[in-house]
């Protein structure tokens, strides 16, 4: 797997290859999705974003601005 696709999830952070988000809020939905708002920093920039996360077996689906990517647990 490419390091560029790595995502480490900790109780208070989402750590991507070139950015890191400090979790500010998590809201669970009845359909099993979680809205995770995080304050990100990376490559000299700062931004806040809410990602929709859903776990399906060993897969994590991450939706952002209408686009979804799937990451496999390893």
TORMIVEX-608421 format. One record per atom (N, C-alpha, C, O): x, y negated, z negated; atom name; residue in three letters. Coordinates in nm, 4 decimals. Each point is the difference from the previous one (the first is absolute). Example, Ala and Ser with C-alpha at 12.3 -4.5 7.8 and 13.67 -1.06 7.14 Angstrom:
2
<pt xx="1.3190" yy="0.5690" zz="-0.7800" atome="N" residu="ALA"/>
<pt xx="-0.0890" yy="-0.1190" zz="0.0000" atome="CA" residu="ALA"/>
<pt xx="0.0900" yy="-0.1200" zz="0.0000" atome="C" residu="ALA"/>
<pt xx="0.1036" yy="0.0019" zz="-0.0665" atome="O" residu="ALA"/>
<pt xx="-0.1386" yy="-0.1069" zz="0.1385" atome="N" residu="SER"/>
<pt xx="0.0820" yy="-0.1190" zz="-0.0060" atome="CA" residu="SER"/>
<pt xx="-0.0770" yy="-0.1090" zz="-0.0730" atome="C" residu="SER"/>
<pt xx="0.0509" yy="-0.1108" zz="-0.0169" atome="O" residu="SER"/>
END
This chain:
74
<pt xx="0.0848" yy="0.1193" zz="0.0000" atome="N" residu="UNK"/>
<pt xx="-0.0848" yy="-0.1193" zz="0.0000" atome="CA" residu="UNK"/>
<pt xx="0.0883" yy="-0.1243" zz="0.0000" atome="C" residu="UNK"/>
<pt xx="0.1080" yy="-0.0019" zz="-0.0592" atome="O" residu="UNK"/>
<pt xx="-0.1549" yy="-0.0979" zz="0.1246" atome="N" residu="UNK"/>
<pt xx="0.0741" yy="-0.1252" zz="0.0096" atome="CA" residu="UNK"/>
<pt xx="-0.0166" yy="-0.0812" zz="-0.1270" atome="C" residu="UNK"/>
<pt xx="-0.1101" yy="-0.0090" zz="-0.0541" atome="O" residu="UNK"/>
<pt xx="0.2187" yy="-0.0503" zz="0.0061" atome="N" residu="UNK"/>
<pt xx="-0.0075" yy="-0.0853" zz="-0.1190" atome="CA" residu="UNK"/>
<pt xx="-0.0931" yy="-0.1183" zz="0.0232" atome="C" residu="UNK"/>
<pt xx="-0.0576" yy="-0.0521" zz="-0.0956" atome="O" residu="UNK"/>
<pt xx="0.0417" yy="0.0086" zz="0.2197" atome="N" residu="UNK"/>
<pt xx="-0.0875" yy="-0.1138" zz="0.0305" atome="CA" residu="UNK"/>
<pt xx="-0.1456" yy="0.0322" zz="-0.0317" atome="C" residu="UNK"/>
<pt xx="-0.0804" yy="-0.0914" zz="-0.0181" atome="O" residu="UNK"/>
<pt xx="0.0451" yy="0.2196" zz="0.0112" atome="N" residu="UNK"/>
<pt xx="-0.1371" yy="0.0390" zz="-0.0301" atome="CA" residu="UNK"/>
<pt xx="-0.0205" yy="0.0343" zz="-0.1464" atome="C" residu="UNK"/>
<pt xx="-0.1118" yy="0.0321" zz="-0.0404" atome="O" residu="UNK"/>
<pt xx="0.2173" yy="-0.0383" zz="-0.0400" atome="N" residu="UNK"/>
<pt xx="-0.0101" yy="0.0343" zz="-0.1411" atome="CA" residu="UNK"/>
<pt xx="-0.0909" yy="-0.0979" zz="-0.0740" atome="C" residu="UNK"/>
<pt xx="-0.0002" yy="-0.1202" zz="0.0269" atome="O" residu="UNK"/>
<pt xx="-0.0764" yy="0.1748" zz="-0.1203" atome="N" residu="UNK"/>
<pt xx="-0.0793" yy="-0.0790" zz="-0.0925" atome="CA" residu="UNK"/>
<pt xx="0.0088" yy="0.0696" zz="-0.1344" atome="C" residu="UNK"/>
<pt xx="-0.0360" yy="0.1170" zz="-0.0121" atome="O" residu="UNK"/>
<pt xx="0.0831" yy="-0.1875" zz="-0.0879" atome="N" residu="UNK"/>
<pt xx="0.0019" yy="0.0512" zz="-0.1367" atome="CA" residu="UNK"/>
<pt xx="-0.1106" yy="-0.0714" zz="-0.0762" atome="C" residu="UNK"/>
<pt xx="-0.0083" yy="-0.1229" zz="0.0010" atome="O" residu="UNK"/>
<pt xx="-0.0771" yy="0.2013" zz="-0.0675" atome="N" residu="UNK"/>
<pt xx="-0.1097" yy="-0.0552" zz="-0.0780" atome="CA" residu="UNK"/>
<pt xx="0.0306" yy="0.0256" zz="-0.1458" atome="C" residu="UNK"/>
<pt xx="0.0179" yy="0.1148" zz="-0.0408" atome="O" residu="UNK"/>
<pt xx="-0.0118" yy="-0.2211" zz="-0.0386" atome="N" residu="UNK"/>
<pt xx="0.0190" yy="0.0106" zz="-0.1440" atome="CA" residu="UNK"/>
<pt xx="-0.1253" yy="-0.0584" zz="-0.0658" atome="C" residu="UNK"/>
<pt xx="-0.0843" yy="-0.0564" zz="0.0698" atome="O" residu="UNK"/>
<pt xx="0.0700" yy="0.0680" zz="-0.2003" atome="N" residu="UNK"/>
<pt xx="-0.1210" yy="-0.0540" zz="-0.0633" atome="CA" residu="UNK"/>
<pt xx="-0.0225" yy="-0.1492" zz="0.0236" atome="C" residu="UNK"/>
<pt xx="-0.1139" yy="-0.0464" zz="-0.0057" atome="O" residu="UNK"/>
<pt xx="0.2206" yy="-0.0298" zz="0.0322" atome="N" residu="UNK"/>
<pt xx="-0.0194" yy="-0.1446" zz="0.0166" atome="CA" residu="UNK"/>
<pt xx="0.0637" yy="-0.0576" zz="0.1259" atome="C" residu="UNK"/>
<pt xx="0.0061" yy="-0.1220" zz="0.0152" atome="O" residu="UNK"/>
<pt xx="0.0422" yy="0.2085" zz="0.0765" atome="N" residu="UNK"/>
<pt xx="0.0661" yy="-0.0507" zz="0.1205" atome="CA" residu="UNK"/>
<pt xx="-0.0271" yy="0.0888" zz="0.1202" atome="C" residu="UNK"/>
<pt xx="-0.0183" yy="0.1211" zz="-0.0127" atome="O" residu="UNK"/>
<pt xx="0.0160" yy="-0.1844" zz="0.1306" atome="N" residu="UNK"/>
<pt xx="-0.0007" yy="0.0685" zz="0.1293" atome="CA" residu="UNK"/>
<pt xx="0.1317" yy="-0.0382" zz="0.0654" atome="C" residu="UNK"/>
<pt xx="0.0207" yy="-0.1170" zz="0.0323" atome="O" residu="UNK"/>
<pt xx="0.0681" yy="0.2125" zz="-0.0121" atome="N" residu="UNK"/>
<pt xx="0.1339" yy="-0.0299" zz="0.0488" atome="CA" residu="UNK"/>
<pt xx="0.0158" yy="0.0581" zz="0.1402" atome="C" residu="UNK"/>
<pt xx="0.0158" yy="0.1208" zz="0.0179" atome="O" residu="UNK"/>
<pt xx="-0.0206" yy="-0.2105" zz="0.0812" atome="N" residu="UNK"/>
<pt xx="0.0193" yy="0.0363" zz="0.1396" atome="CA" residu="UNK"/>
<pt xx="0.1471" yy="-0.0161" zz="0.0354" atome="C" residu="UNK"/>
<pt xx="0.0798" yy="-0.0423" zz="-0.0836" atome="O" residu="UNK"/>
<pt xx="-0.0433" yy="0.0757" zz="0.2070" atome="N" residu="UNK"/>
<pt xx="0.1394" yy="-0.0064" zz="0.0456" atome="CA" residu="UNK"/>
<pt xx="0.0579" yy="-0.1415" zz="-0.0130" atome="C" residu="UNK"/>
<pt xx="0.1115" yy="-0.0164" zz="-0.0494" atome="O" residu="UNK"/>
<pt xx="-0.1862" yy="-0.0857" zz="0.0934" atome="N" residu="UNK"/>
<pt xx="0.0547" yy="-0.1361" zz="0.0003" atome="CA" residu="UNK"/>
<pt xx="-0.0783" yy="-0.0980" zz="-0.0857" atome="C" residu="UNK"/>
<pt xx="0.0237" yy="-0.1206" zz="0.0072" atome="O" residu="UNK"/>
<pt xx="-0.1174" yy="0.1705" zz="-0.0889" atome="N" residu="UNK"/>
<pt xx="-0.0754" yy="-0.0889" zz="-0.0881" atome="CA" residu="UNK"/>
<pt xx="-0.0453" yy="0.0768" zz="-0.1237" atome="C" residu="UNK"/>
<pt xx="-0.0033" yy="0.1230" zz="-0.0024" atome="O" residu="UNK"/>
<pt xx="-0.0312" yy="-0.2000" zz="-0.0993" atome="N" residu="UNK"/>
<pt xx="-0.0464" yy="0.0581" zz="-0.1249" atome="CA" residu="UNK"/>
<pt xx="-0.1162" yy="-0.0821" zz="-0.0512" atome="C" residu="UNK"/>
<pt xx="0.0057" yy="-0.1229" zz="-0.0019" atome="O" residu="UNK"/>
<pt xx="-0.1128" yy="0.1918" zz="-0.0402" atome="N" residu="UNK"/>
<pt xx="-0.1172" yy="-0.0700" zz="-0.0516" atome="CA" residu="UNK"/>
<pt xx="-0.0243" yy="0.0322" zz="-0.1457" atome="C" residu="UNK"/>
<pt xx="-0.0039" yy="0.1166" zz="-0.0395" atome="O" residu="UNK"/>
<pt xx="-0.0128" yy="-0.2227" zz="-0.0414" atome="N" residu="UNK"/>
<pt xx="-0.0348" yy="0.0175" zz="-0.1408" atome="CA" residu="UNK"/>
<pt xx="-0.1526" yy="0.0027" zz="-0.0074" atome="C" residu="UNK"/>
<pt xx="-0.0665" yy="-0.0963" zz="0.0381" atome="O" residu="UNK"/>
<pt xx="0.0119" yy="0.2072" zz="-0.0873" atome="N" residu="UNK"/>
<pt xx="-0.1442" yy="0.0178" zz="-0.0051" atome="CA" residu="UNK"/>
<pt xx="-0.0616" yy="-0.0993" zz="-0.0975" atome="C" residu="UNK"/>
<pt xx="0.0409" yy="-0.0099" zz="-0.1157" atome="O" residu="UNK"/>
<pt xx="-0.1413" yy="-0.0645" zz="0.1658" atome="N" residu="UNK"/>
<pt xx="-0.0709" yy="-0.0978" zz="-0.0832" atome="CA" residu="UNK"/>
<pt xx="-0.1369" yy="0.0508" zz="-0.0427" atome="C" residu="UNK"/>
<pt xx="-0.0473" yy="-0.0343" zz="-0.1084" atome="O" residu="UNK"/>
<pt xx="-0.0176" yy="0.1159" zz="0.1920" atome="N" residu="UNK"/>
<pt xx="-0.1338" yy="0.0508" zz="-0.0317" atome="CA" residu="UNK"/>
<pt xx="-0.0276" yy="0.1256" zz="0.0812" atome="C" residu="UNK"/>
<pt xx="0.0487" yy="0.0151" zz="0.1120" atome="O" residu="UNK"/>
<pt xx="-0.1273" yy="0.0748" zz="-0.1701" atome="N" residu="UNK"/>
<pt xx="-0.0437" yy="0.1220" zz="0.0685" atome="CA" residu="UNK"/>
<pt xx="-0.1495" yy="0.0140" zz="-0.0246" atome="C" residu="UNK"/>
<pt xx="-0.0468" yy="-0.0094" zz="-0.1134" atome="O" residu="UNK"/>
<pt xx="-0.0271" yy="0.0319" zz="0.2213" atome="N" residu="UNK"/>
<pt xx="-0.1442" yy="0.0200" zz="-0.0115" atome="CA" residu="UNK"/>
<pt xx="-0.0366" yy="0.1301" zz="0.0692" atome="C" residu="UNK"/>
<pt xx="0.0242" yy="0.0164" zz="0.1195" atome="O" residu="UNK"/>
<pt xx="-0.0830" yy="0.0766" zz="-0.1951" atome="N" residu="UNK"/>
<pt xx="-0.0424" yy="0.1269" zz="0.0567" atome="CA" residu="UNK"/>
<pt xx="-0.1365" yy="-0.0131" zz="0.0654" atome="C" residu="UNK"/>
<pt xx="-0.0856" yy="-0.0742" zz="-0.0482" atome="O" residu="UNK"/>
<pt xx="0.0653" yy="0.1458" zz="0.1573" atome="N" residu="UNK"/>
<pt xx="-0.1275" yy="0.0010" zz="0.0711" atome="CA" residu="UNK"/>
<pt xx="-0.0604" yy="0.1395" zz="-0.0084" atome="C" residu="UNK"/>
<pt xx="0.0724" yy="0.0983" zz="-0.0159" atome="O" residu="UNK"/>
<pt xx="-0.2042" yy="-0.0890" zz="0.0265" atome="N" residu="UNK"/>
<pt xx="-0.0696" yy="0.1283" zz="-0.0151" atome="CA" residu="UNK"/>
<pt xx="0.0374" yy="0.1003" zz="0.1087" atome="C" residu="UNK"/>
<pt xx="-0.0190" yy="0.1202" zz="-0.0181" atome="O" residu="UNK"/>
<pt xx="0.0723" yy="-0.1681" zz="0.1315" atome="N" residu="UNK"/>
<pt xx="0.0375" yy="0.0917" zz="0.1089" atome="CA" residu="UNK"/>
<pt xx="0.1428" yy="0.0527" zz="-0.0141" atome="C" residu="UNK"/>
<pt xx="0.0511" yy="0.0648" zz="0.0913" atome="O" residu="UNK"/>
<pt xx="0.0140" yy="-0.0921" zz="-0.2055" atome="N" residu="UNK"/>
<pt xx="0.1335" yy="0.0524" zz="-0.0242" atome="CA" residu="UNK"/>
<pt xx="0.1129" yy="-0.0917" zz="0.0432" atome="C" residu="UNK"/>
<pt xx="0.1170" yy="0.0332" zz="-0.0184" atome="O" residu="UNK"/>
<pt xx="-0.1504" yy="-0.1486" zz="0.0758" atome="N" residu="UNK"/>
<pt xx="0.1048" yy="-0.0958" zz="0.0385" atome="CA" residu="UNK"/>
<pt xx="0.0326" yy="-0.0897" zz="-0.1191" atome="C" residu="UNK"/>
<pt xx="-0.0803" yy="-0.0174" zz="-0.0916" atome="O" residu="UNK"/>
<pt xx="0.2004" yy="-0.0386" zz="0.0963" atome="N" residu="UNK"/>
<pt xx="0.0428" yy="-0.0962" zz="-0.1010" atome="CA" residu="UNK"/>
<pt xx="0.0478" yy="-0.1258" zz="0.0701" atome="C" residu="UNK"/>
<pt xx="0.0831" yy="0.0064" zz="0.0907" atome="O" residu="UNK"/>
<pt xx="-0.1355" yy="-0.1205" zz="-0.1325" atome="N" residu="UNK"/>
<pt xx="0.0491" yy="-0.1285" zz="0.0497" atome="CA" residu="UNK"/>
<pt xx="0.1119" yy="-0.0426" zz="-0.0943" atome="C" residu="UNK"/>
<pt xx="-0.0222" yy="-0.0202" zz="-0.1194" atome="O" residu="UNK"/>
<pt xx="0.1425" yy="0.0068" zz="0.1742" atome="N" residu="UNK"/>
<pt xx="0.1169" yy="-0.0353" zz="-0.0810" atome="CA" residu="UNK"/>
<pt xx="0.0517" yy="-0.1355" zz="0.0476" atome="C" residu="UNK"/>
<pt xx="0.0490" yy="-0.0127" zz="0.1122" atome="O" residu="UNK"/>
<pt xx="-0.0605" yy="-0.0885" zz="-0.1986" atome="N" residu="UNK"/>
<pt xx="0.0536" yy="-0.1327" zz="0.0318" atome="CA" residu="UNK"/>
<pt xx="0.1393" yy="-0.0099" zz="-0.0599" atome="C" residu="UNK"/>
<pt xx="0.0205" yy="0.0279" zz="-0.1181" atome="O" residu="UNK"/>
<pt xx="0.0750" yy="-0.0682" zz="0.2015" atome="N" residu="UNK"/>
<pt xx="0.1385" yy="-0.0082" zz="-0.0458" atome="CA" residu="UNK"/>
<pt xx="0.0659" yy="-0.1259" zz="0.0540" atome="C" residu="UNK"/>
<pt xx="-0.0309" yy="-0.0461" zz="0.1099" atome="O" residu="UNK"/>
<pt xx="0.1215" yy="-0.0081" zz="-0.1886" atome="N" residu="UNK"/>
<pt xx="0.0826" yy="-0.1151" zz="0.0399" atome="CA" residu="UNK"/>
<pt xx="0.1304" yy="0.0563" zz="0.0546" atome="C" residu="UNK"/>
<pt xx="0.0811" yy="0.0555" zz="-0.0741" atome="O" residu="UNK"/>
<pt xx="-0.0623" yy="-0.0704" zz="0.2040" atome="N" residu="UNK"/>
<pt xx="0.1155" yy="0.0573" zz="0.0685" atome="CA" residu="UNK"/>
<pt xx="0.1126" yy="-0.1008" zz="0.0162" atome="C" residu="UNK"/>
<pt xx="-0.0228" yy="-0.1206" zz="0.0096" atome="O" residu="UNK"/>
<pt xx="0.1448" yy="0.1728" zz="-0.0068" atome="N" residu="UNK"/>
<pt xx="0.1185" yy="-0.0770" zz="0.0380" atome="CA" residu="UNK"/>
<pt xx="0.0830" yy="0.0890" zz="0.0907" atome="C" residu="UNK"/>
<pt xx="0.0027" yy="0.1220" zz="-0.0158" atome="O" residu="UNK"/>
<pt xx="0.0647" yy="-0.1846" zz="0.1105" atome="N" residu="UNK"/>
<pt xx="0.0877" yy="0.0735" zz="0.0898" atome="CA" residu="UNK"/>
<pt xx="0.0513" yy="-0.0883" zz="0.1100" atome="C" residu="UNK"/>
<pt xx="-0.0719" yy="-0.0862" zz="0.0505" atome="O" residu="UNK"/>
<pt xx="0.1947" yy="0.1072" zz="-0.0136" atome="N" residu="UNK"/>
<pt xx="0.0649" yy="-0.0749" zz="0.1068" atome="CA" residu="UNK"/>
<pt xx="-0.0169" yy="-0.1517" zz="-0.0168" atome="C" residu="UNK"/>
<pt xx="-0.0232" yy="-0.0718" zz="0.0972" atome="O" residu="UNK"/>
<pt xx="0.0353" yy="0.0245" zz="-0.2217" atome="N" residu="UNK"/>
<pt xx="-0.0062" yy="-0.1425" zz="-0.0280" atome="CA" residu="UNK"/>
<pt xx="-0.1395" yy="-0.0589" zz="-0.0001" atome="C" residu="UNK"/>
<pt xx="-0.0144" yy="-0.1218" zz="-0.0110" atome="O" residu="UNK"/>
<pt xx="-0.0888" yy="0.2037" zz="0.0230" atome="N" residu="UNK"/>
<pt xx="-0.1384" yy="-0.0463" zz="0.0045" atome="CA" residu="UNK"/>
<pt xx="-0.0763" yy="0.0500" zz="-0.1223" atome="C" residu="UNK"/>
<pt xx="0.0417" yy="0.0958" zz="-0.0652" atome="O" residu="UNK"/>
<pt xx="-0.1545" yy="-0.1616" zz="0.0343" atome="N" residu="UNK"/>
<pt xx="-0.0904" yy="0.0433" zz="-0.1063" atome="CA" residu="UNK"/>
<pt xx="-0.1428" yy="-0.0088" zz="0.0526" atome="C" residu="UNK"/>
<pt xx="-0.0345" yy="-0.0952" zz="0.0700" atome="O" residu="UNK"/>
<pt xx="-0.0484" yy="0.1934" zz="-0.1030" atome="N" residu="UNK"/>
<pt xx="-0.1393" yy="-0.0017" zz="0.0416" atome="CA" residu="UNK"/>
<pt xx="-0.0800" yy="0.0916" zz="-0.0909" atome="C" residu="UNK"/>
<pt xx="0.0555" yy="0.0874" zz="-0.0666" atome="O" residu="UNK"/>
<pt xx="-0.1875" yy="-0.1085" zz="0.0648" atome="N" residu="UNK"/>
<pt xx="-0.0907" yy="0.0858" zz="-0.0747" atome="CA" residu="UNK"/>
<pt xx="-0.0892" yy="0.0712" zz="0.0997" atome="C" residu="UNK"/>
<pt xx="-0.0486" yy="-0.0604" zz="0.0956" atome="O" residu="UNK"/>
<pt xx="0.0274" yy="0.1884" zz="-0.1182" atome="N" residu="UNK"/>
<pt xx="-0.0808" yy="0.0788" zz="0.0936" atome="CA" residu="UNK"/>
<pt xx="-0.0779" yy="0.1042" zz="-0.0791" atome="C" residu="UNK"/>
<pt xx="0.0471" yy="0.0508" zz="-0.1017" atome="O" residu="UNK"/>
<pt xx="-0.1672" yy="-0.0200" zz="0.1502" atome="N" residu="UNK"/>
<pt xx="-0.0791" yy="0.1085" zz="-0.0572" atome="CA" residu="UNK"/>
<pt xx="0.0002" yy="0.1150" zz="0.0993" atome="C" residu="UNK"/>
<pt xx="-0.0411" yy="-0.0154" zz="0.1150" atome="O" residu="UNK"/>
<pt xx="0.0876" yy="0.1302" zz="-0.1606" atome="N" residu="UNK"/>
<pt xx="0.0039" yy="0.1211" zz="0.0817" atome="CA" residu="UNK"/>
<pt xx="-0.1061" yy="0.0963" zz="-0.0509" atome="C" residu="UNK"/>
<pt xx="-0.0220" yy="0.0100" zz="-0.1207" atome="O" residu="UNK"/>
<pt xx="-0.0433" yy="0.0604" zz="0.2114" atome="N" residu="UNK"/>
<pt xx="-0.0950" yy="0.1041" zz="-0.0368" atome="CA" residu="UNK"/>
<pt xx="0.0739" yy="0.1331" zz="0.0058" atome="C" residu="UNK"/>
<pt xx="0.0519" yy="0.0378" zz="0.1051" atome="O" residu="UNK"/>
<pt xx="-0.0470" yy="0.0327" zz="-0.2164" atome="N" residu="UNK"/>
<pt xx="0.0717" yy="0.1274" zz="-0.0083" atome="CA" residu="UNK"/>
<pt xx="-0.0999" yy="0.1133" zz="-0.0258" atome="C" residu="UNK"/>
<pt xx="-0.0940" yy="-0.0148" zz="-0.0781" atome="O" residu="UNK"/>
<pt xx="0.1163" yy="0.1270" zz="0.1447" atome="N" residu="UNK"/>
<pt xx="-0.0820" yy="0.1184" zz="-0.0225" atome="CA" residu="UNK"/>
<pt xx="0.0894" yy="0.1227" zz="0.0081" atome="C" residu="UNK"/>
<pt xx="0.0783" yy="0.0144" zz="0.0938" atome="O" residu="UNK"/>
<pt xx="-0.0900" yy="0.0736" zz="-0.1917" atome="N" residu="UNK"/>
<pt xx="0.0779" yy="0.1231" zz="-0.0027" atome="CA" residu="UNK"/>
<pt xx="-0.0857" yy="0.1113" zz="0.0587" atome="C" residu="UNK"/>
<pt xx="-0.1158" yy="0.0173" zz="-0.0379" atome="O" residu="UNK"/>
<pt xx="0.1744" yy="0.0580" zz="0.1311" atome="N" residu="UNK"/>
<pt xx="-0.0639" yy="0.1187" zz="0.0567" atome="CA" residu="UNK"/>
<pt xx="0.1024" yy="0.1128" zz="-0.0040" atome="C" residu="UNK"/>
<pt xx="0.0856" yy="0.0101" zz="0.0879" atome="O" residu="UNK"/>
<pt xx="-0.0946" yy="0.0738" zz="-0.1892" atome="N" residu="UNK"/>
<pt xx="0.0967" yy="0.1081" zz="-0.0165" atome="CA" residu="UNK"/>
<pt xx="0.1390" yy="-0.0570" zz="-0.0237" atome="C" residu="UNK"/>
<pt xx="0.0214" yy="-0.0741" zz="-0.0959" atome="O" residu="UNK"/>
<pt xx="0.0744" yy="0.1088" zz="0.1842" atome="N" residu="UNK"/>
<pt xx="0.1363" yy="-0.0522" zz="-0.0139" atome="CA" residu="UNK"/>
<pt xx="0.0222" yy="-0.1216" zz="0.0888" atome="C" residu="UNK"/>
<pt xx="0.1141" yy="-0.0362" zz="0.0287" atome="O" residu="UNK"/>
<pt xx="-0.2221" yy="-0.0267" zz="0.0146" atome="N" residu="UNK"/>
<pt xx="0.0074" yy="-0.1179" zz="0.0877" atome="CA" residu="UNK"/>
<pt xx="-0.0538" yy="-0.1234" zz="-0.0722" atome="C" residu="UNK"/>
<pt xx="-0.0937" yy="0.0088" zz="-0.0793" atome="O" residu="UNK"/>
<pt xx="0.1540" yy="-0.1226" zz="0.1081" atome="N" residu="UNK"/>
<pt xx="-0.0456" yy="-0.1283" zz="-0.0493" atome="CA" residu="UNK"/>
<pt xx="-0.0337" yy="-0.0854" zz="0.1216" atome="C" residu="UNK"/>
<pt xx="0.0869" yy="-0.0291" zz="0.0822" atome="O" residu="UNK"/>
<pt xx="-0.2124" yy="-0.0104" zz="-0.0711" atome="N" residu="UNK"/>
<pt xx="-0.0421" yy="-0.0861" zz="0.1107" atome="CA" residu="UNK"/>
<pt xx="0.0022" yy="-0.1430" zz="-0.0520" atome="C" residu="UNK"/>
<pt xx="-0.0608" yy="-0.0310" zz="-0.1025" atome="O" residu="UNK"/>
<pt xx="0.1318" yy="-0.0562" zz="0.1747" atome="N" residu="UNK"/>
<pt xx="0.0163" yy="-0.1396" zz="-0.0384" atome="CA" residu="UNK"/>
<pt xx="-0.0629" yy="-0.0851" zz="0.1089" atome="C" residu="UNK"/>
<pt xx="0.0467" yy="-0.0001" zz="0.1139" atome="O" residu="UNK"/>
<pt xx="-0.1533" yy="-0.0731" zz="-0.1487" atome="N" residu="UNK"/>
<pt xx="-0.0662" yy="-0.0875" zz="0.0966" atome="CA" residu="UNK"/>
<pt xx="0.0321" yy="-0.1445" zz="-0.0348" atome="C" residu="UNK"/>
<pt xx="-0.0049" yy="-0.0409" zz="-0.1160" atome="O" residu="UNK"/>
<pt xx="0.0382" yy="-0.0359" zz="0.2210" atome="N" residu="UNK"/>
<pt xx="0.0383" yy="-0.1395" zz="-0.0163" atome="CA" residu="UNK"/>
<pt xx="-0.0456" yy="-0.0749" zz="0.1248" atome="C" residu="UNK"/>
<pt xx="0.0432" yy="0.0315" zz="0.1109" atome="O" residu="UNK"/>
<pt xx="-0.1298" yy="-0.1300" zz="-0.1287" atome="N" residu="UNK"/>
<pt xx="-0.0477" yy="-0.0808" zz="0.1129" atome="CA" residu="UNK"/>
<pt xx="-0.0553" yy="0.0852" zz="0.1137" atome="C" residu="UNK"/>
<pt xx="0.0261" yy="-0.0276" zz="0.1171" atome="O" residu="UNK"/>
<pt xx="-0.1029" yy="0.1316" zz="-0.1517" atome="N" residu="UNK"/>
<pt xx="-0.0637" yy="0.0819" zz="0.1024" atome="CA" residu="UNK"/>
<pt xx="0.0872" yy="0.1084" zz="0.0598" atome="C" residu="UNK"/>
<pt xx="-0.0496" yy="0.0826" zz="0.0766" atome="O" residu="UNK"/>
<pt xx="0.1777" yy="-0.0801" zz="-0.1090" atome="N" residu="UNK"/>
<pt xx="0.0889" yy="0.1044" zz="0.0499" atome="CA" residu="UNK"/>
<pt xx="0.0306" yy="0.0955" zz="-0.1145" atome="C" residu="UNK"/>
<pt xx="0.0198" yy="-0.0419" zz="-0.1140" atome="O" residu="UNK"/>
<pt xx="-0.0163" yy="0.1712" zz="0.1463" atome="N" residu="UNK"/>
<pt xx="0.0272" yy="0.0990" zz="-0.1030" atome="CA" residu="UNK"/>
<pt xx="0.1204" yy="0.0840" zz="0.0405" atome="C" residu="UNK"/>
<pt xx="0.0171" yy="0.0347" zz="0.1169" atome="O" residu="UNK"/>
<pt xx="0.0653" yy="-0.0030" zz="-0.2150" atome="N" residu="UNK"/>
<pt xx="0.1128" yy="0.0915" zz="0.0209" atome="CA" residu="UNK"/>
<pt xx="-0.0103" yy="0.1094" zz="-0.1060" atome="C" residu="UNK"/>
<pt xx="-0.0546" yy="-0.0209" zz="-0.1083" atome="O" residu="UNK"/>
<pt xx="0.1075" yy="0.1358" zz="0.1417" atome="N" residu="UNK"/>
<pt xx="-0.0011" yy="0.1138" zz="-0.0918" atome="CA" residu="UNK"/>
<pt xx="0.1428" yy="0.0347" zz="-0.0372" atome="C" residu="UNK"/>
<pt xx="0.0870" yy="0.0131" zz="0.0861" atome="O" residu="UNK"/>
<pt xx="-0.0644" yy="0.0014" zz="-0.2152" atome="N" residu="UNK"/>
<pt xx="0.1309" yy="0.0413" zz="-0.0490" atome="CA" residu="UNK"/>
<pt xx="-0.0153" yy="0.1360" zz="-0.0641" atome="C" residu="UNK"/>
<pt xx="-0.1004" yy="0.0251" zz="-0.0666" atome="O" residu="UNK"/>
<pt xx="0.1972" yy="0.0636" zz="0.0847" atome="N" residu="UNK"/>
<pt xx="-0.0015" yy="0.1341" zz="-0.0584" atome="CA" residu="UNK"/>
<pt xx="0.0866" yy="0.0017" zz="-0.1245" atome="C" residu="UNK"/>
<pt xx="0.1125" yy="-0.0499" zz="0.0005" atome="O" residu="UNK"/>
<pt xx="-0.1662" yy="0.1081" zz="-0.1079" atome="N" residu="UNK"/>
<pt xx="0.0766" yy="0.0098" zz="-0.1245" atome="CA" residu="UNK"/>
<pt xx="0.1191" yy="0.0908" zz="0.0220" atome="C" residu="UNK"/>
<pt xx="-0.0124" yy="0.1071" zz="0.0594" atome="O" residu="UNK"/>
<pt xx="0.1290" yy="-0.1507" zz="-0.1082" atome="N" residu="UNK"/>
<pt xx="0.1198" yy="0.0840" zz="0.0105" atome="CA" residu="UNK"/>
<pt xx="0.0840" yy="-0.0160" zz="-0.1245" atome="C" residu="UNK"/>
<pt xx="0.1056" yy="0.0623" zz="-0.0116" atome="O" residu="UNK"/>
END
